Amino acid sequence: MLGLAISTLLFIAAVVGVMLLSYSFSDDSGTITLPSGRPAPERPNIAQPDSPDRVEVTNETVQAIIFELSRPQSYSLEMLVEKFWHDGKAQHDIHVSVADGMTSILVRTQGYPDKRILVTPDEYYVWLVGDTVPYVGGPGLIGGPERLADEMQMMITYEDVLALDKQDISDAGFTDFGGEDCIFVEYYSPSFRYVTKYYVSVDFGLLMGVQEYDGSGALIYRMAALEYIIDEYDPSAFTLPDGTAVIDVQEEA
């Protein structure tokens, strides 16, 4: 599997010019009670747990467990995304609202204008706060709207763990991250020699943190969820610069 961080960075640079980054996590393994969700069908390279309700989180079962998780249909999320290099770093404050199959993203970076990104099921809009005309992309979103929204908010898509070869998963378990019960998984990218770690909320299927290291062991990307609210979002976040409320348009269609 090609390096997720590299592909994400290239995609963002081509579309919005924003950067990719990551966060830390623990190695405690254990067991979890999964939230109710769709049953995992037989899938190649994904181990099926003995029980859909109670399984041990291991390198062998973590893909099937992640397959069982699903993100809420609507929520608000604030997160910090950082990218590191040898003598500095870039920091981005990301505010995300999700509702009705759409994602609104506000990117705040010190020294740069705030950027708003709105991803709908059919197209996406990008503009600097204060602009009157957005850039419009689509239809035919690359990887689908959820994947595109992850890339636009500089977040590594944790569902890509499902496509990994098991031999590349180096650790997995159940741990606490910032007071949240989480699954963690660590994997190694043979192509780029990167090590990537994820924390995923057991209750809500939201990504709580990510951390990525280069081949020398240096931290190059970190993401941490600072606050989230399930089933609540800001309707004004889904308004285009000309005042069009995209949620209202979608609901009336």
C-alpha positions as CSV (number, residue, x, y, z in Angstrom):
1,M,0.0,0.0,0.0
2,L,1.3,3.4,-1.0
3,G,2.1,5.8,1.8
4,L,-1.1,7.5,3.0
5,A,0.6,10.6,4.2
6,I,2.4,11.2,0.8
7,S,-0.7,10.7,-1.3
8,T,-2.7,13.0,1.0
9,L,0.0,15.7,0.9
10,L,0.1,15.6,-2.9
11,F,-3.6,15.8,-3.2
12,I,-4.0,18.7,-0.8
13,A,-1.1,20.6,-2.5
14,A,-2.8,20.3,-5.9
15,V,-6.3,21.3,-4.7
16,V,-6.0,23.6,-1.7
17,G,-2.4,23.9,-0.9
18,V,-2.8,22.9,2.7
19,M,-0.5,20.5,4.6
20,L,-0.6,17.1,6.2
21,L,0.4,16.3,9.8
22,S,-0.1,13.6,13.1
23,Y,-0.3,12.5,17.0
24,S,0.8,9.9,19.6
25,F,-0.6,6.9,21.2
26,S,-0.2,4.0,23.7
27,D,0.5,0.3,23.3
28,D,-1.9,-1.2,25.9
29,S,-4.0,-4.0,24.5
30,G,-7.2,-5.4,25.9
31,T,-10.8,-6.1,25.0
32,I,-13.7,-3.9,23.9
33,T,-17.5,-4.0,23.6
34,L,-18.3,-2.8,20.1
35,P,-21.1,-0.3,19.4
36,S,-24.0,-1.7,17.4
37,G,-23.2,-1.6,13.7
38,R,-23.4,-3.4,10.4
39,P,-22.0,-7.0,10.6
40,A,-18.7,-7.5,8.8
41,P,-19.1,-9.8,5.7
42,E,-16.5,-12.2,4.6
43,R,-13.6,-10.1,3.2
44,P,-10.2,-11.1,2.0
45,N,-7.3,-10.4,4.4
46,I,-9.7,-9.3,7.2
47,A,-10.0,-11.6,10.2
48,Q,-13.5,-12.2,11.5
49,P,-13.9,-12.1,15.3
50,D,-15.5,-15.0,17.1
51,S,-18.2,-12.6,18.5
52,P,-19.5,-9.3,17.0
53,D,-20.0,-8.0,20.6
54,R,-16.9,-8.9,22.5
55,V,-13.5,-9.4,20.8
56,E,-9.9,-9.0,21.7
57,V,-8.1,-6.2,19.9
58,T,-5.0,-7.7,18.3
59,N,-3.1,-7.4,15.0
60,E,-5.3,-10.2,13.7
61,T,-8.7,-8.7,14.7
62,V,-8.2,-4.9,14.4
63,Q,-9.2,-4.7,10.8
64,A,-12.5,-6.5,11.4
65,I,-13.2,-4.3,14.4
66,I,-12.5,-1.1,12.5
67,F,-14.8,-2.4,9.8
68,E,-17.6,-2.5,12.4
69,L,-17.2,1.1,13.4
70,S,-19.1,3.9,11.7
71,R,-18.9,7.7,12.0
72,P,-22.0,9.7,13.2
73,Q,-24.2,11.2,10.5
74,S,-23.8,14.7,12.0
75,Y,-21.2,16.2,14.4
76,S,-18.9,19.1,15.1
77,L,-15.2,18.5,15.6
78,E,-12.3,20.8,16.5
79,M,-8.8,19.4,15.9
80,L,-5.1,20.4,15.8
81,V,-3.0,19.3,12.8
82,E,0.8,19.8,12.9
83,K,3.5,19.0,10.4
84,F,7.1,18.8,11.6
85,W,10.5,19.2,9.8
86,H,14.1,19.4,11.0
87,D,14.0,23.0,12.2
88,G,10.3,23.9,12.6
89,K,6.7,23.0,12.2
90,A,3.4,24.2,10.7
91,Q,0.2,24.2,12.8
92,H,-3.4,24.3,11.6
93,D,-6.6,24.7,13.7
94,I,-9.3,22.8,11.9
95,H,-13.1,23.2,12.6
96,V,-15.3,20.6,11.0
97,S,-19.1,20.3,10.8
98,V,-20.7,17.3,9.2
99,A,-24.4,17.0,8.3
100,D,-26.6,15.5,5.6
101,G,-23.7,13.9,3.8
102,M,-21.8,17.1,3.6
103,T,-18.6,18.3,5.4
104,S,-17.7,22.0,6.1
105,I,-14.1,22.7,7.0
106,L,-12.6,25.9,8.4
107,V,-8.8,25.9,8.3
108,R,-7.0,28.5,10.4
109,T,-3.2,28.9,10.0
110,Q,-1.3,31.7,11.6
111,G,-0.1,34.2,9.1
112,Y,-2.6,33.1,6.4
113,P,-6.2,34.0,5.6
114,D,-8.8,31.5,7.0
115,K,-9.9,29.0,4.4
116,R,-13.4,27.5,4.1
117,I,-13.9,24.1,2.3
118,L,-17.3,22.6,1.7
119,V,-17.7,19.1,0.4
120,T,-21.1,17.9,-0.8
121,P,-21.9,14.4,-2.3
122,D,-21.5,15.8,-5.9
123,E,-18.9,18.7,-5.7
124,Y,-16.7,20.7,-3.5
125,Y,-16.1,24.5,-2.9
126,V,-12.9,26.2,-1.7
127,W,-12.6,29.9,-0.8
128,L,-10.7,32.2,1.5
129,V,-12.9,33.8,4.1
130,G,-13.9,37.2,2.7
131,D,-13.9,36.0,-1.0
132,T,-17.2,36.3,-2.9
133,V,-16.6,33.5,-5.5
134,P,-15.4,30.0,-4.5
135,Y,-13.5,27.5,-6.5
136,V,-15.8,24.7,-7.5
137,G,-14.6,21.1,-8.1
138,G,-16.4,18.0,-9.2
139,P,-18.6,16.2,-10.1
140,G,-17.0,12.8,-9.7
141,L,-15.2,13.4,-6.4
142,I,-11.9,11.5,-6.2
143,G,-12.4,8.6,-3.7
144,G,-15.9,9.8,-2.8
145,P,-17.0,12.7,-0.6
146,E,-16.0,11.3,2.8
147,R,-12.4,10.5,1.6
148,L,-12.1,13.8,-0.1
149,A,-13.3,15.6,3.1
150,D,-10.7,13.7,5.1
151,E,-8.0,14.9,2.7
152,M,-9.2,18.5,2.7
153,Q,-9.1,18.6,6.5
154,M,-5.5,17.1,6.4
155,M,-6.7,14.0,8.2
156,I,-5.3,10.6,7.4
157,T,-8.3,8.3,6.6
158,Y,-8.2,5.5,9.2
159,E,-10.4,3.2,7.1
160,D,-7.4,2.6,4.9
161,V,-6.2,0.2,7.6
162,L,-8.7,-2.3,6.0
163,A,-6.6,-2.5,2.9
164,L,-3.3,-3.2,4.7
165,D,-1.5,-6.5,4.5
166,K,-1.6,-8.0,8.0
167,Q,2.2,-8.3,8.0
168,D,2.4,-4.5,7.9
169,I,0.3,-4.1,11.1
170,S,2.9,-3.9,13.8
171,D,0.7,-3.3,16.9
172,A,-3.0,-2.9,17.9
173,G,-5.0,-2.7,21.1
174,F,-7.5,-0.9,23.2
175,T,-6.4,2.2,25.2
176,D,-7.5,5.5,26.6
177,F,-6.7,8.6,24.6
178,G,-7.5,12.0,26.1
179,G,-10.2,10.4,28.3
180,E,-11.8,8.6,25.3
181,D,-12.0,4.8,24.9
182,C,-10.1,4.1,21.7
183,I,-8.8,1.4,19.4
184,F,-5.2,2.0,18.4
185,V,-3.4,0.5,15.4
186,E,0.1,0.9,14.2
187,Y,1.4,0.0,10.8
188,Y,4.6,0.2,8.8
189,S,4.8,1.4,5.2
190,P,7.5,-0.7,3.4
191,S,7.5,1.7,0.4
192,F,8.3,4.8,2.4
193,R,9.5,3.3,5.8
194,Y,6.9,5.4,7.6
195,V,5.3,4.2,10.8
196,T,1.7,5.5,11.3
197,K,-0.4,5.2,14.5
198,Y,-4.1,5.9,15.0
199,Y,-6.5,6.3,17.9
200,V,-10.2,5.7,16.9
201,S,-13.1,6.3,19.3
202,V,-14.9,3.0,20.2
203,D,-18.2,4.8,20.9
204,F,-18.4,7.1,17.8
205,G,-15.9,5.9,15.2
206,L,-14.2,9.3,15.1
207,L,-10.5,9.7,14.7
208,M,-9.1,11.0,18.0
209,G,-5.5,11.2,17.1
210,V,-2.8,10.2,14.6
211,Q,1.0,10.2,14.7
212,E,3.4,9.5,11.9
213,Y,7.2,9.0,11.9
214,D,9.6,8.9,9.0
215,G,12.2,6.3,8.3
216,S,14.6,7.8,10.9
217,G,12.0,7.8,13.6
218,A,11.4,11.5,13.5
219,L,7.8,12.7,14.1
220,I,6.5,14.4,10.9
221,Y,2.8,14.5,11.4
222,R,0.4,14.8,14.4
223,M,-3.3,15.2,14.6
224,A,-5.4,15.5,17.8
225,A,-9.1,15.9,18.3
226,L,-9.6,18.7,20.8
227,E,-13.4,18.7,21.2
228,Y,-16.3,17.1,19.5
229,I,-20.1,17.2,19.7
230,I,-22.3,14.5,18.3
231,D,-25.6,15.3,16.5
232,E,-24.8,19.1,16.6
233,Y,-23.4,21.4,13.9
234,D,-23.4,25.0,12.9
235,P,-25.8,25.5,9.9
236,S,-24.1,28.7,8.9
237,A,-21.0,26.6,8.1
238,F,-22.9,25.3,5.1
239,T,-23.5,28.7,3.4
240,L,-21.6,29.7,0.3
241,P,-20.1,33.2,-0.1
242,D,-23.1,34.4,-2.1
243,G,-25.4,33.4,0.8
244,T,-26.7,30.1,-0.6
245,A,-27.5,27.6,2.1
246,V,-26.3,24.3,0.7
247,I,-28.1,22.3,3.3
248,D,-31.5,23.8,2.4
249,V,-30.8,23.2,-1.3
250,Q,-29.9,19.6,-0.6
251,E,-33.0,19.0,1.5
252,E,-35.4,20.5,-1.1
253,A,-33.9,18.6,-4.0
